[in-house]
Each structure stands twice: as C-alpha cells, then as structure tokens.
Amino acid sequence: MKTPLLEKVEQSQLKEKVPEFRIGDSVRVHVKIKEGDKERIQVYAGTVIARNGGGANETFTVRRISFGEGVERVFPLHSPFVAKVEVERSGAARRAKLYYMRKLTSKQSRLKEVQE
C-alpha cells in the first residue's frame, strides 16, 4: 500500500505518452547514450519477450540476435533515457512471457504477424 505522498511523486515520474506495444511485437527502441559531454541516440531493435511491473517501475525486455548470439536488454518504460519506442510489426503471442524463445533458432523463433 502506497502513501498519498509516494503516489504523487510516482505520478510526476510517469511519461505523458506511453507507446502502445505488446509481447511478441518487433520494436525499435531509441535509447539516449551519454558519452562524455555528448549525447546521442542509439537504436536497439528486437522482439519484446516480457513486460514487468507497473507504474513508474514498469519495464520491458527486448531480445535480438547479434552476431549469432542472443542478447537481451531490459528497459524501464518511463525512463528519460528511452526516447521512443517504434513498433515495426505486431506478433501473435499466446503467453505473457516468451522465455521459450531463448532455446529456439532463428527460423523457429519467428512469430505469426497480427493483421490489424
């Protein structure tokens, strides 16, 4: 149970426009990277395999194959370092967590596309 003060602080940390995406979607996450005194945006593209938490603590996990190796990265949804999230294609997932994709090879890990 949260106190009213904690809820007010948490509400101030939330983003105004939260991108709409689901588990199984292929997304491009634009991340702000700070190098010295410069700041640039780096794109991390992959499949959303999990969403966790709620409110200001909500995170999502994106998995991609990089040089034949599976790489997963967890992003806080309301972080100021996540500039934007673009949905490339929507995948049909029947589970809340797609951890089984870790064991699959590239052709097996394709999800059916949802026609909207």
Secondary structure, 3 states (H helix, E strand, C coil): CCCHHHHHHHHHHCCCCCCCCCCCCEEEEEEEEEECCEEEEEEEEEEEEEEECCHHHCEEEEEEEECCEEEEEEEECCCCCEEEEEEEECECCCCCCCHHHHHCCCCCCCCCECCC
